[in-house]
Every structure is written in C-alpha cells, then in structure tokens.
Amino acid sequence: MFRKVRAIHVAVNDLDKAVKLYQDNFGMEISRGGTVPALGIKNAFLPVGEAVIELIEPLDKEQGPVSRFLKNRGEGIYMIAMEVDNIDIALKSLRERGVRIVGDDPASRAKGLPVFIHPQSTRGILIELVEKAR
C-alpha cells in the first residue's frame, strides 16, 4: 500500500535552534522553507534521500494544532507523509480494515486538502496520504 515515506514532520518550539542542531549535528542543509500562514507555521525542509524532514514551528504559540501538540506531547514527530499509488484505492483498503480516516469528505477533497490516517489507528502518529505524482 505505502510506496515510500515522503516527509517526516517534526514539531519544534524554536525553528532556528532546531535547524542549527540538524546542521551542526548531522550536516543537513535547508532546501527551502518559510512562513505558511494558511497552516499557521513556519518551516524548514531538510532533504534526506528522496524524503525530507520538515521542521515546523507554530506561528501562534497558544492556538492551532501544532501548538496543541507541543503543549501536550513536547517536541517530536508530528506527522509522517506516506506516498500511495492511488489514494482512492488506498482509502478503500484502509476503510475495509477499520482504519479511521480524517479529511476524506467530498468538500475537503474537492479543495485539494490532505487526507489523514487518524492517530488512534497508528499508535499515536498522524499519517498523511500523498498520491504518487503522475
């Protein structure tokens, strides 16, 4: 079902300090990054083979999903993006297995919003499903 890991998203309290740590300790360099107001984050992408580690810091330290994650769980893996060949086939298979899906309503999909596997179905990790580019 899953072809490969596309991205590992790591929630951090201080993006600049986290980037420096990854650069100093692991020799990683930023490929891109910036502020994404629509998602309420600022980020930095650090390539690893065909995947990336995306460090994310909430713009608002008091509100939003990343802020809540940091308050409840501390810094760490927030989400993993997994590539699938065909998202509709993957979703059908997951539902047949009783896996809880988030964001698969027609209105969200029509807007191009992502579809996720709920953390309750993965032992605590939010997984984004990303369809393979054609």
CNS distance restraints for C-alpha pairs under 8 A (distance, minus, plus):
assign (resid   1 and name CA) (resid  84 and name CA) 6.14 0.50 0.50
assign (resid   1 and name CA) (resid  85 and name CA) 7.62 0.50 0.50
assign (resid   1 and name CA) (resid  90 and name CA) 6.50 0.50 0.50
assign (resid   2 and name CA) (resid  82 and name CA) 6.21 0.50 0.50
assign (resid   2 and name CA) (resid  83 and name CA) 5.71 0.50 0.50
assign (resid   2 and name CA) (resid  84 and name CA) 4.99 0.50 0.50
assign (resid   2 and name CA) (resid  85 and name CA) 7.76 0.50 0.50
assign (resid   3 and name CA) (resid  82 and name CA) 7.27 0.50 0.50
assign (resid   3 and name CA) (resid  83 and name CA) 5.39 0.50 0.50
assign (resid   3 and name CA) (resid  84 and name CA) 5.48 0.50 0.50
assign (resid   3 and name CA) (resid  85 and name CA) 7.06 0.50 0.50
assign (resid   4 and name CA) (resid  82 and name CA) 5.92 0.50 0.50
assign (resid   4 and name CA) (resid  83 and name CA) 5.43 0.50 0.50
assign (resid   4 and name CA) (resid  84 and name CA) 7.68 0.50 0.50
assign (resid   5 and name CA) (resid  51 and name CA) 6.32 0.50 0.50
assign (resid   5 and name CA) (resid  80 and name CA) 7.26 0.50 0.50
assign (resid   5 and name CA) (resid  81 and name CA) 6.09 0.50 0.50
assign (resid   5 and name CA) (resid  82 and name CA) 4.68 0.50 0.50
assign (resid   5 and name CA) (resid  83 and name CA) 6.23 0.50 0.50
assign (resid   6 and name CA) (resid  50 and name CA) 7.07 0.50 0.50
assign (resid   6 and name CA) (resid  51 and name CA) 4.63 0.50 0.50
assign (resid   6 and name CA) (resid  52 and name CA) 6.57 0.50 0.50
assign (resid   6 and name CA) (resid  80 and name CA) 7.68 0.50 0.50
assign (resid   6 and name CA) (resid  81 and name CA) 5.34 0.50 0.50
assign (resid   6 and name CA) (resid  82 and name CA) 5.53 0.50 0.50
assign (resid   6 and name CA) (resid  83 and name CA) 6.17 0.50 0.50
assign (resid   7 and name CA) (resid  51 and name CA) 5.30 0.50 0.50
assign (resid   7 and name CA) (resid  52 and name CA) 4.78 0.50 0.50
assign (resid   7 and name CA) (resid  53 and name CA) 5.68 0.50 0.50
assign (resid   7 and name CA) (resid  54 and name CA) 6.78 0.50 0.50
assign (resid   7 and name CA) (resid  80 and name CA) 5.77 0.50 0.50
assign (resid   7 and name CA) (resid  81 and name CA) 4.97 0.50 0.50
assign (resid   7 and name CA) (resid  82 and name CA) 7.24 0.50 0.50
assign (resid   8 and name CA) (resid  51 and name CA) 7.89 0.50 0.50
assign (resid   8 and name CA) (resid  52 and name CA) 6.43 0.50 0.50
assign (resid   8 and name CA) (resid  53 and name CA) 4.86 0.50 0.50
assign (resid   8 and name CA) (resid  54 and name CA) 6.09 0.50 0.50
assign (resid   8 and name CA) (resid  77 and name CA) 6.98 0.50 0.50
assign (resid   8 and name CA) (resid  78 and name CA) 7.84 0.50 0.50
assign (resid   8 and name CA) (resid  79 and name CA) 6.13 0.50 0.50
assign (resid   8 and name CA) (resid  80 and name CA) 4.57 0.50 0.50
assign (resid   8 and name CA) (resid  81 and name CA) 6.37 0.50 0.50
assign (resid   9 and name CA) (resid  53 and name CA) 5.92 0.50 0.50
assign (resid   9 and name CA) (resid  54 and name CA) 4.68 0.50 0.50
assign (resid   9 and name CA) (resid  55 and name CA) 5.91 0.50 0.50
assign (resid   9 and name CA) (resid  56 and name CA) 6.85 0.50 0.50
assign (resid   9 and name CA) (resid  77 and name CA) 5.94 0.50 0.50
assign (resid   9 and name CA) (resid  78 and name CA) 5.52 0.50 0.50
assign (resid   9 and name CA) (resid  79 and name CA) 5.08 0.50 0.50
assign (resid   9 and name CA) (resid  80 and name CA) 6.01 0.50 0.50
assign (resid   9 and name CA) (resid  81 and name CA) 7.90 0.50 0.50
assign (resid  10 and name CA) (resid  53 and name CA) 7.16 0.50 0.50
assign (resid  10 and name CA) (resid  54 and name CA) 6.09 0.50 0.50
assign (resid  10 and name CA) (resid  55 and name CA) 4.86 0.50 0.50
assign (resid  10 and name CA) (resid  56 and name CA) 6.00 0.50 0.50
assign (resid  10 and name CA) (resid  75 and name CA) 7.24 0.50 0.50
assign (resid  10 and name CA) (resid  76 and name CA) 5.26 0.50 0.50
assign (resid  10 and name CA) (resid  77 and name CA) 4.44 0.50 0.50
assign (resid  10 and name CA) (resid  78 and name CA) 5.26 0.50 0.50
assign (resid  10 and name CA) (resid  79 and name CA) 7.09 0.50 0.50
assign (resid  11 and name CA) (resid  55 and name CA) 6.07 0.50 0.50
assign (resid  11 and name CA) (resid  56 and name CA) 4.95 0.50 0.50
assign (resid  11 and name CA) (resid  57 and name CA) 5.99 0.50 0.50
assign (resid  11 and name CA) (resid  66 and name CA) 6.65 0.50 0.50
assign (resid  11 and name CA) (resid  69 and name CA) 7.77 0.50 0.50
assign (resid  11 and name CA) (resid  70 and name CA) 6.86 0.50 0.50
assign (resid  11 and name CA) (resid  75 and name CA) 5.39 0.50 0.50
assign (resid  11 and name CA) (resid  76 and name CA) 5.50 0.50 0.50
assign (resid  11 and name CA) (resid  77 and name CA) 6.30 0.50 0.50
assign (resid  11 and name CA) (resid  78 and name CA) 5.60 0.50 0.50
assign (resid  12 and name CA) (resid  18 and name CA) 6.90 0.50 0.50
assign (resid  12 and name CA) (resid  55 and name CA) 6.62 0.50 0.50
assign (resid  12 and name CA) (resid  56 and name CA) 5.92 0.50 0.50
assign (resid  12 and name CA) (resid  57 and name CA) 5.26 0.50 0.50
assign (resid  12 and name CA) (resid  70 and name CA) 7.37 0.50 0.50
assign (resid  12 and name CA) (resid  74 and name CA) 8.00 0.50 0.50
assign (resid  12 and name CA) (resid  75 and name CA) 5.06 0.50 0.50
assign (resid  12 and name CA) (resid  76 and name CA) 6.92 0.50 0.50
assign (resid  13 and name CA) (resid  57 and name CA) 5.81 0.50 0.50
assign (resid  13 and name CA) (resid  58 and name CA) 7.68 0.50 0.50
assign (resid  13 and name CA) (resid  70 and name CA) 7.37 0.50 0.50
assign (resid  13 and name CA) (resid  75 and name CA) 6.85 0.50 0.50
assign (resid  14 and name CA) (resid  18 and name CA) 6.23 0.50 0.50
assign (resid  14 and name CA) (resid  57 and name CA) 6.35 0.50 0.50
assign (resid  15 and name CA) (resid  19 and name CA) 6.03 0.50 0.50
assign (resid  15 and name CA) (resid  42 and name CA) 7.66 0.50 0.50
assign (resid  15 and name CA) (resid  43 and name CA) 7.09 0.50 0.50
assign (resid  15 and name CA) (resid  44 and name CA) 7.68 0.50 0.50
assign (resid  15 and name CA) (resid  55 and name CA) 6.78 0.50 0.50
assign (resid  15 and name CA) (resid  56 and name CA) 6.71 0.50 0.50
assign (resid  15 and name CA) (resid  57 and name CA) 5.71 0.50 0.50
assign (resid  16 and name CA) (resid  20 and name CA) 6.23 0.50 0.50
assign (resid  17 and name CA) (resid  21 and name CA) 6.20 0.50 0.50
assign (resid  18 and name CA) (resid  22 and name CA) 6.33 0.50 0.50
assign (resid  18 and name CA) (resid  55 and name CA) 7.45 0.50 0.50
assign (resid  19 and name CA) (resid  23 and name CA) 6.10 0.50 0.50
assign (resid  19 and name CA) (resid  30 and name CA) 7.93 0.50 0.50
assign (resid  19 and name CA) (resid  44 and name CA) 7.41 0.50 0.50
assign (resid  19 and name CA) (resid  55 and name CA) 7.61 0.50 0.50
assign (resid  20 and name CA) (resid  24 and name CA) 5.86 0.50 0.50
assign (resid  21 and name CA) (resid  25 and name CA) 5.72 0.50 0.50
assign (resid  21 and name CA) (resid  26 and name CA) 7.80 0.50 0.50
assign (resid  22 and name CA) (resid  26 and name CA) 5.33 0.50 0.50
assign (resid  22 and name CA) (resid  27 and name CA) 6.70 0.50 0.50
assign (resid  22 and name CA) (resid  28 and name CA) 5.85 0.50 0.50
assign (resid  22 and name CA) (resid  29 and name CA) 7.98 0.50 0.50
assign (resid  23 and name CA) (resid  27 and name CA) 4.63 0.50 0.50
assign (resid  23 and name CA) (resid  28 and name CA) 4.68 0.50 0.50
assign (resid  23 and name CA) (resid  29 and name CA) 6.03 0.50 0.50
assign (resid  24 and name CA) (resid  28 and name CA) 7.78 0.50 0.50
assign (resid  28 and name CA) (resid  46 and name CA) 6.32 0.50 0.50
assign (resid  28 and name CA) (resid  47 and name CA) 7.53 0.50 0.50
assign (resid  29 and name CA) (resid  46 and name CA) 5.84 0.50 0.50
assign (resid  29 and name CA) (resid  47 and name CA) 7.50 0.50 0.50
assign (resid  30 and name CA) (resid  44 and name CA) 6.20 0.50 0.50
assign (resid  30 and name CA) (resid  45 and name CA) 5.48 0.50 0.50
assign (resid  30 and name CA) (resid  46 and name CA) 4.84 0.50 0.50
assign (resid  30 and name CA) (resid  47 and name CA) 7.34 0.50 0.50
assign (resid  31 and name CA) (resid  44 and name CA) 7.61 0.50 0.50
assign (resid  31 and name CA) (resid  45 and name CA) 5.67 0.50 0.50
assign (resid  31 and name CA) (resid  46 and name CA) 5.95 0.50 0.50
assign (resid  31 and name CA) (resid  47 and name CA) 6.72 0.50 0.50
assign (resid  32 and name CA) (resid  44 and name CA) 5.99 0.50 0.50
assign (resid  32 and name CA) (resid  45 and name CA) 5.46 0.50 0.50
assign (resid  32 and name CA) (resid  46 and name CA) 7.79 0.50 0.50
assign (resid  33 and name CA) (resid  42 and name CA) 7.37 0.50 0.50
assign (resid  33 and name CA) (resid  43 and name CA) 5.14 0.50 0.50
assign (resid  33 and name CA) (resid  44 and name CA) 4.12 0.50 0.50
assign (resid  33 and name CA) (resid  45 and name CA) 5.82 0.50 0.50
assign (resid  34 and name CA) (resid  42 and name CA) 5.42 0.50 0.50
assign (resid  34 and name CA) (resid  43 and name CA) 5.46 0.50 0.50
assign (resid  34 and name CA) (resid  44 and name CA) 6.58 0.50 0.50
assign (resid  35 and name CA) (resid  41 and name CA) 6.06 0.50 0.50
assign (resid  35 and name CA) (resid  42 and name CA) 4.06 0.50 0.50
assign (resid  35 and name CA) (resid  43 and name CA) 6.39 0.50 0.50
assign (resid  36 and name CA) (resid  40 and name CA) 6.07 0.50 0.50
assign (resid  36 and name CA) (resid  41 and name CA) 5.37 0.50 0.50
assign (resid  36 and name CA) (resid  42 and name CA) 5.71 0.50 0.50
assign (resid  36 and name CA) (resid  43 and name CA) 7.65 0.50 0.50
assign (resid  37 and name CA) (resid  41 and name CA) 6.27 0.50 0.50
assign (resid  37 and name CA) (resid  42 and name CA) 7.83 0.50 0.50
assign (resid  37 and name CA) (resid  59 and name CA) 7.74 0.50 0.50
assign (resid  40 and name CA) (resid  58 and name CA) 5.83 0.50 0.50
assign (resid  40 and name CA) (resid  59 and name CA) 5.34 0.50 0.50
assign (resid  40 and name CA) (resid  60 and name CA) 6.98 0.50 0.50
assign (resid  40 and name CA) (resid  64 and name CA) 7.15 0.50 0.50
assign (resid  41 and name CA) (resid  56 and name CA) 6.15 0.50 0.50
assign (resid  41 and name CA) (resid  57 and name CA) 5.45 0.50 0.50
assign (resid  41 and name CA) (resid  58 and name CA) 4.39 0.50 0.50
assign (resid  41 and name CA) (resid  59 and name CA) 5.00 0.50 0.50
assign (resid  41 and name CA) (resid  66 and name CA) 7.97 0.50 0.50
assign (resid  42 and name CA) (resid  56 and name CA) 5.83 0.50 0.50
assign (resid  42 and name CA) (resid  57 and name CA) 5.45 0.50 0.50
assign (resid  42 and name CA) (resid  58 and name CA) 6.47 0.50 0.50
assign (resid  42 and name CA) (resid  59 and name CA) 6.48 0.50 0.50
assign (resid  43 and name CA) (resid  54 and name CA) 6.52 0.50 0.50
assign (resid  43 and name CA) (resid  55 and name CA) 5.42 0.50 0.50
assign (resid  43 and name CA) (resid  56 and name CA) 4.52 0.50 0.50
assign (resid  43 and name CA) (resid  57 and name CA) 6.38 0.50 0.50
assign (resid  44 and name CA) (resid  54 and name CA) 5.62 0.50 0.50
assign (resid  44 and name CA) (resid  55 and name CA) 5.32 0.50 0.50
assign (resid  44 and name CA) (resid  56 and name CA) 6.88 0.50 0.50
assign (resid  45 and name CA) (resid  52 and name CA) 6.10 0.50 0.50
assign (resid  45 and name CA) (resid  53 and name CA) 5.82 0.50 0.50
assign (resid  45 and name CA) (resid  54 and name CA) 4.52 0.50 0.50
assign (resid  45 and name CA) (resid  55 and name CA) 6.55 0.50 0.50
assign (resid  46 and name CA) (resid  52 and name CA) 5.35 0.50 0.50
assign (resid  46 and name CA) (resid  53 and name CA) 5.08 0.50 0.50
assign (resid  46 and name CA) (resid  54 and name CA) 6.25 0.50 0.50
assign (resid  46 and name CA) (resid  55 and name CA) 7.97 0.50 0.50
assign (resid  47 and name CA) (resid  51 and name CA) 5.99 0.50 0.50
assign (resid  47 and name CA) (resid  52 and name CA) 4.23 0.50 0.50
assign (resid  47 and name CA) (resid  53 and name CA) 6.31 0.50 0.50
assign (resid  48 and name CA) (resid  52 and name CA) 5.25 0.50 0.50
assign (resid  48 and name CA) (resid  53 and name CA) 7.02 0.50 0.50
assign (resid  57 and name CA) (resid  66 and name CA) 7.33 0.50 0.50
assign (resid  58 and name CA) (resid  64 and name CA) 7.57 0.50 0.50
assign (resid  58 and name CA) (resid  66 and name CA) 5.78 0.50 0.50
assign (resid  58 and name CA) (resid  67 and name CA) 5.84 0.50 0.50
assign (resid  60 and name CA) (resid  64 and name CA) 7.16 0.50 0.50
assign (resid  60 and name CA) (resid  67 and name CA) 7.11 0.50 0.50
assign (resid  61 and name CA) (resid  67 and name CA) 5.47 0.50 0.50
assign (resid  62 and name CA) (resid  67 and name CA) 6.03 0.50 0.50
assign (resid  62 and name CA) (resid  68 and name CA) 7.64 0.50 0.50
assign (resid  63 and name CA) (resid  67 and name CA) 5.71 0.50 0.50
assign (resid  63 and name CA) (resid  68 and name CA) 6.79 0.50 0.50
assign (resid  64 and name CA) (resid  68 and name CA) 6.23 0.50 0.50
assign (resid  65 and name CA) (resid  69 and name CA) 6.10 0.50 0.50
assign (resid  66 and name CA) (resid  70 and name CA) 6.22 0.50 0.50
assign (resid  66 and name CA) (resid  78 and name CA) 7.77 0.50 0.50
assign (resid  67 and name CA) (resid  71 and name CA) 6.21 0.50 0.50
assign (resid  68 and name CA) (resid  72 and name CA) 6.05 0.50 0.50
assign (resid  69 and name CA) (resid  73 and name CA) 5.63 0.50 0.50
assign (resid  69 and name CA) (resid  74 and name CA) 6.80 0.50 0.50
assign (resid  69 and name CA) (resid  78 and name CA) 7.42 0.50 0.50
assign (resid  70 and name CA) (resid  74 and name CA) 4.28 0.50 0.50
assign (resid  70 and name CA) (resid  75 and name CA) 5.71 0.50 0.50
assign (resid  77 and name CA) (resid 125 and name CA) 7.69 0.50 0.50
assign (resid  78 and name CA) (resid 125 and name CA) 6.96 0.50 0.50
assign (resid  78 and name CA) (resid 126 and name CA) 6.78 0.50 0.50
assign (resid  79 and name CA) (resid 125 and name CA) 6.05 0.50 0.50
assign (resid  79 and name CA) (resid 126 and name CA) 4.77 0.50 0.50
assign (resid  79 and name CA) (resid 127 and name CA) 5.61 0.50 0.50
assign (resid  79 and name CA) (resid 128 and name CA) 7.12 0.50 0.50
assign (resid  80 and name CA) (resid 125 and name CA) 7.36 0.50 0.50
assign (resid  80 and name CA) (resid 126 and name CA) 6.52 0.50 0.50
assign (resid  80 and name CA) (resid 127 and name CA) 4.93 0.50 0.50
assign (resid  80 and name CA) (resid 128 and name CA) 6.20 0.50 0.50
assign (resid  81 and name CA) (resid 127 and name CA) 5.67 0.50 0.50
assign (resid  81 and name CA) (resid 128 and name CA) 4.53 0.50 0.50
assign (resid  81 and name CA) (resid 129 and name CA) 5.99 0.50 0.50
assign (resid  81 and name CA) (resid 130 and name CA) 6.55 0.50 0.50
assign (resid  82 and name CA) (resid 127 and name CA) 6.83 0.50 0.50
assign (resid  82 and name CA) (resid 128 and name CA) 6.11 0.50 0.50
assign (resid  82 and name CA) (resid 129 and name CA) 5.29 0.50 0.50
assign (resid  82 and name CA) (resid 130 and name CA) 5.89 0.50 0.50
assign (resid  83 and name CA) (resid 129 and name CA) 6.02 0.50 0.50
assign (resid  83 and name CA) (resid 130 and name CA) 4.67 0.50 0.50
assign (resid  83 and name CA) (resid 131 and name CA) 5.58 0.50 0.50
assign (resid  83 and name CA) (resid 132 and name CA) 5.87 0.50 0.50
assign (resid  84 and name CA) (resid  90 and name CA) 6.90 0.50 0.50
assign (resid  84 and name CA) (resid 129 and name CA) 6.74 0.50 0.50
assign (resid  84 and name CA) (resid 130 and name CA) 6.08 0.50 0.50
assign (resid  84 and name CA) (resid 131 and name CA) 5.05 0.50 0.50
assign (resid  84 and name CA) (resid 132 and name CA) 5.80 0.50 0.50
assign (resid  85 and name CA) (resid  90 and name CA) 7.95 0.50 0.50
assign (resid  85 and name CA) (resid 131 and name CA) 5.76 0.50 0.50
assign (resid  85 and name CA) (resid 132 and name CA) 5.17 0.50 0.50
assign (resid  86 and name CA) (resid  90 and name CA) 6.21 0.50 0.50
assign (resid  86 and name CA) (resid 131 and name CA) 5.79 0.50 0.50
assign (resid  86 and name CA) (resid 132 and name CA) 7.09 0.50 0.50
assign (resid  87 and name CA) (resid  91 and name CA) 5.99 0.50 0.50
assign (resid  87 and name CA) (resid 129 and name CA) 7.08 0.50 0.50
assign (resid  87 and name CA) (resid 130 and name CA) 7.19 0.50 0.50
assign (resid  87 and name CA) (resid 131 and name CA) 5.53 0.50 0.50
assign (resid  88 and name CA) (resid  92 and name CA) 6.22 0.50 0.50
assign (resid  89 and name CA) (resid  93 and name CA) 6.23 0.50 0.50
assign (resid  90 and name CA) (resid  94 and name CA) 6.10 0.50 0.50
assign (resid  91 and name CA) (resid  95 and name CA) 6.05 0.50 0.50
assign (resid  91 and name CA) (resid 101 and name CA) 7.94 0.50 0.50
assign (resid  92 and name CA) (resid  96 and name CA) 6.22 0.50 0.50
assign (resid  93 and name CA) (resid  97 and name CA) 6.49 0.50 0.50
assign (resid  94 and name CA) (resid  98 and name CA) 6.47 0.50 0.50
assign (resid  94 and name CA) (resid  99 and name CA) 5.26 0.50 0.50
assign (resid  94 and name CA) (resid 100 and name CA) 7.91 0.50 0.50
assign (resid  95 and name CA) (resid  99 and name CA) 5.33 0.50 0.50
assign (resid  95 and name CA) (resid 100 and name CA) 7.06 0.50 0.50
assign (resid  95 and name CA) (resid 101 and name CA) 7.62 0.50 0.50
assign (resid  99 and name CA) (resid 117 and name CA) 7.20 0.50 0.50
assign (resid  99 and name CA) (resid 118 and name CA) 7.88 0.50 0.50
assign (resid  99 and name CA) (resid 121 and name CA) 5.74 0.50 0.50
assign (resid 100 and name CA) (resid 117 and name CA) 6.05 0.50 0.50
assign (resid 100 and name CA) (resid 118 and name CA) 5.50 0.50 0.50
assign (resid 100 and name CA) (resid 120 and name CA) 7.40 0.50 0.50
assign (resid 100 and name CA) (resid 121 and name CA) 6.02 0.50 0.50
assign (resid 101 and name CA) (resid 115 and name CA) 7.27 0.50 0.50
assign (resid 101 and name CA) (resid 116 and name CA) 5.79 0.50 0.50
assign (resid 101 and name CA) (resid 117 and name CA) 4.72 0.50 0.50
assign (resid 101 and name CA) (resid 118 and name CA) 5.59 0.50 0.50
assign (resid 102 and name CA) (resid 115 and name CA) 5.97 0.50 0.50
assign (resid 102 and name CA) (resid 116 and name CA) 5.03 0.50 0.50
assign (resid 102 and name CA) (resid 117 and name CA) 6.07 0.50 0.50
assign (resid 102 and name CA) (resid 118 and name CA) 5.98 0.50 0.50
assign (resid 103 and name CA) (resid 108 and name CA) 6.26 0.50 0.50
assign (resid 103 and name CA) (resid 109 and name CA) 7.45 0.50 0.50
assign (resid 103 and name CA) (resid 113 and name CA) 7.45 0.50 0.50
assign (resid 103 and name CA) (resid 114 and name CA) 6.66 0.50 0.50
assign (resid 103 and name CA) (resid 115 and name CA) 4.89 0.50 0.50
assign (resid 103 and name CA) (resid 116 and name CA) 6.38 0.50 0.50
assign (resid 104 and name CA) (resid 108 and name CA) 6.67 0.50 0.50
assign (resid 104 and name CA) (resid 109 and name CA) 6.28 0.50 0.50
assign (resid 104 and name CA) (resid 115 and name CA) 5.61 0.50 0.50
assign (resid 104 and name CA) (resid 116 and name CA) 7.87 0.50 0.50
assign (resid 105 and name CA) (resid 109 and name CA) 6.28 0.50 0.50
assign (resid 106 and name CA) (resid 110 and name CA) 5.93 0.50 0.50
assign (resid 107 and name CA) (resid 111 and name CA) 6.46 0.50 0.50
assign (resid 108 and name CA) (resid 112 and name CA) 6.51 0.50 0.50
assign (resid 108 and name CA) (resid 113 and name CA) 5.35 0.50 0.50
assign (resid 108 and name CA) (resid 114 and name CA) 7.77 0.50 0.50
assign (resid 109 and name CA) (resid 113 and name CA) 5.51 0.50 0.50
assign (resid 109 and name CA) (resid 114 and name CA) 7.17 0.50 0.50
assign (resid 109 and name CA) (resid 115 and name CA) 7.71 0.50 0.50
assign (resid 114 and name CA) (resid 128 and name CA) 6.75 0.50 0.50
assign (resid 114 and name CA) (resid 129 and name CA) 7.11 0.50 0.50
assign (resid 114 and name CA) (resid 130 and name CA) 7.60 0.50 0.50
assign (resid 115 and name CA) (resid 128 and name CA) 5.91 0.50 0.50
assign (resid 115 and name CA) (resid 129 and name CA) 5.76 0.50 0.50
assign (resid 115 and name CA) (resid 130 and name CA) 7.91 0.50 0.50
assign (resid 116 and name CA) (resid 126 and name CA) 6.76 0.50 0.50
assign (resid 116 and name CA) (resid 127 and name CA) 5.39 0.50 0.50
assign (resid 116 and name CA) (resid 128 and name CA) 4.35 0.50 0.50
assign (resid 116 and name CA) (resid 129 and name CA) 5.82 0.50 0.50
assign (resid 117 and name CA) (resid 121 and name CA) 6.86 0.50 0.50
assign (resid 117 and name CA) (resid 122 and name CA) 7.60 0.50 0.50
assign (resid 117 and name CA) (resid 126 and name CA) 6.11 0.50 0.50
assign (resid 117 and name CA) (resid 127 and name CA) 5.08 0.50 0.50
assign (resid 117 and name CA) (resid 128 and name CA) 6.41 0.50 0.50
assign (resid 117 and name CA) (resid 129 and name CA) 7.49 0.50 0.50
assign (resid 118 and name CA) (resid 122 and name CA) 7.09 0.50 0.50
assign (resid 118 and name CA) (resid 125 and name CA) 7.66 0.50 0.50
assign (resid 118 and name CA) (resid 126 and name CA) 5.70 0.50 0.50
assign (resid 118 and name CA) (resid 127 and name CA) 7.05 0.50 0.50
assign (resid 119 and name CA) (resid 123 and name CA) 6.13 0.50 0.50
assign (resid 119 and name CA) (resid 124 and name CA) 4.40 0.50 0.50
assign (resid 119 and name CA) (resid 125 and name CA) 4.73 0.50 0.50
assign (resid 119 and name CA) (resid 126 and name CA) 4.71 0.50 0.50
assign (resid 119 and name CA) (resid 127 and name CA) 7.36 0.50 0.50
assign (resid 120 and name CA) (resid 124 and name CA) 5.92 0.50 0.50
assign (resid 120 and name CA) (resid 125 and name CA) 7.91 0.50 0.50
assign (resid 122 and name CA) (resid 126 and name CA) 7.37 0.50 0.50
